[in-house]
Amino acid sequence: MKPTILIVEDEARMRHLLELSLGEEGYSTQSVENAESGLKRIEAGPVDLVLSDLKLSAMSGLELLESARRLRPDLPFIVMTAYGSVESAVEAMKAGASDYVLKPFSFDEMKLRIRRALDLRRLHQENRDLREALGKRYDLPGIVAQSPKMQEALGMVERVAQTNSTVLICGESGVGKDLVARAIHQRSRRSRGPFVKINSTAIPENLLESELFGYEKGAFTGAATSKPGKFELADGGTLFLDEIGDVPPPVQVKLLRVLQEREFERLGGTRTVKVDVRLVAATNRDLRAALEDGTFREDLYYRLNVVPINLPPLREHKEDIPALAEMFLRKFSESSGKKIGDISPAAMERLTRFHWPGNVRELENVIERAVALSQGGALEPADILIDEPAQKSAGAPTGAFLPEGATLEQWEDEMIREAMRRAGGNKSQAARLLGLSRNALRYRLSKLGFAVEPEE
């Protein structure tokens, strides 16, 4: 049976058009002209999704949403609003709305949003069932996940892969966000389409827009020919946008439009390009903090954060370290032609005792180095070269909280200088090392007297 959709709209013509359009799609519809009647229908049931205008007489659509969530916390709720009321739509998303649609809209777009909201509801229900299914385990190629935390993450991957929902993968650098993004693509109905990856921090800010959306001939100096962007190249497949938190504000605006309308214009062009792309984004930043400091758009955040997948740092699932280490040992033994078949118990203890600030990527590098240096048939503690001072600093307190004679401001300034030294002067890389946005780093660098070029 098709789900039942409750339409709450005070304009009779729009109400009728929605009934016809959704009825043709096979949905069962119920329609009311005000929020009070809508709330009574929700109480009476059955209703599988609510589609409501925000601007209603007496009780508003936002008040209806809040009341409905008290009755049915899992009930999908899509709000409709005029272009001038995006702020109200964002407020509705904060209150628990599944999605919002800007008027005027196409009915094809509305049907797509409804399907996504219902798919997401089913996904959450299946995830609850997963937690109840004792002993259920997931296995994805190239990903070690024996621990409960990683099993939960892989369970989300399996379920979200079958939908077209936007996914936001969160986790520290080196936890394997790119592997998870690729697994989502390979498990999806888009697996035969392209998987296109782009790292926003690896591309200068003034070139990121043209990389994502392409450009027309003559759009800027050096544009001798037209070039499609990553969105066009990913048409019919998946676009993985890594480090989404570092995308500059002008590009965030165009990203929001693509997510809402599935269309854009190339740089320097006037022709509208329509694409069918599933976006998987990843970040090692706290995007909620970025919302607070104004470096990330609130409406884009809620568009991206449809299905969040949080990958834990390696120190929180150390039970996976032995299997990870053995996997990397096999990989590098084969590639180097060495016959190293084991890791001694003492060497394994050394690996599991370390806190791994660089996560799985750091563990992989340590095993690769150990294989290269080892002269025996098994890795021994002497082969495991780890930065022990880093381990000490992250463990028990050693007395002084700051270096002797240093103030907090001096220590912070020195950390910024050290990050710039390690990054070879690359501001984007230094910002990642420090966990700062590029704008925040530029501000601190200017205070320290570094030459900071103006934003383009």
C-alpha positions, 0 to 999 in steps of 0.5 A: 500500500502507498503511504498516506500523505496529509496536505495542510494548505489554506489555498484551495487551488494549491491543495487541489493540485497537490491532491491530483499530482500525488494521487497520480503517483499512487499516494493516498491523500487527505487535505485540510485548510488549517493547522488545527484540522491537521493536528486532529487528523494526525491524532486520528491517524493513519498518516505517513507524512505531513506536507504543510505550508508554513504560513497558515491562519491561527496556528502556524505550520511551525506550531503544527510541526512542534505539536505533531512531533510531540505526538509522533516523533518519527512522522516525516514533515515537509514544509512549503514556504515562499522564497522570501521566508528561507529563515522560517524554513531553517527554523522548521528544520531545527524543530525537526522538519524532514525537508522544506520546499520553496514556492513556486516548485515543480511537482516532480521536485515535490514528489522527489522530496516526498520519496526521500523523506519516506526513504529516510523514515524507513532507513531509521526504522531499519536501523532501529531493527538493526540494533535489536537484531543481536549478532548481526554483522556487516562486512565491507571490502577494505574496511575493518569493523569488528568493534560495535562502534564501527559495526553501527557505522557500517549498518548505516552505510548498508541502509543509506546506500539504497536511498538517494539521500544526501550523506554527511560523513563526520570524523577526524582526519585519517578515519577512513571517510573516503572508504565509507563514501566509496562503499556507499556508492558501490552498494547503491543503485548508482554503482554503475555510474561514476564516482567522482571525488574532490577535496576542497582544501586541495584546490585554491579557493578561486578555482574551486567553483570552476572545478565543481561547476565547470566553465565556458570558453573565455570565462576567465584568462586562460579559459581557452575551451569550455570544461565540464565540472565535477557535478557534470562528470558525476551525472548519474553517479555519486560526487564525494566532496571531502572537507565540505567545512572548508568550502568558501561562502560563495561556493556554498551558495551554488552548492545549496542551489544544486541540492535544492534544484539539481541545476546550475550554470557553468562559470561564465555561462548562461545555459542551465545544466541539470544533473542527477547526482547523489552528494556524499560530503565529509568533514573533520570539522565541527560544522555546528561550531562553524555555524556559530562563527558564521563560516558555514551556511545554516541552510546548507548544513541542514540540506547536507545533514540528511543522514549523518554517519559518524566515524569514531577515532581509532582510539575509541575502537582499539579492538580493531587495531590487530585486524587493521595491522594484519591487513596492512601487513599483508598489503605491504608484504606483498607489494614489497616482496618480503615474506613477513607473515606475523606481528609478534605479541610484544609488537602488537601490544605496542600498537594497541597501547598507542593513542593514534592521533592520526587514526587509521592512516597513521597506523597504515604508515607505521606498518608500511615503515615497519615492513620496509625496515624489518629483516625478519619473518615477523614484525618486532617492537624494534620495527614499530617506530612510533612518536613516543613523545606524542603519546606521552603528551596525550597521556598522564599530566606531566606537571606544567600545563603550558611550557614554562614561562609561556602565556596561553597567547604565546603558546597559541602563536607558536602553534600557528607558526609551527603549523605553517612550518609543517605545511610548508606555508600552505594555509589550507593545510595549516588550517587543517592541522590546527582544526581552524577554518581558513578565514580564522587562520587568516585572521590569526596570521594577520595578527602575527604579521604574516602577509595575507593576500586579499580574498578573491 
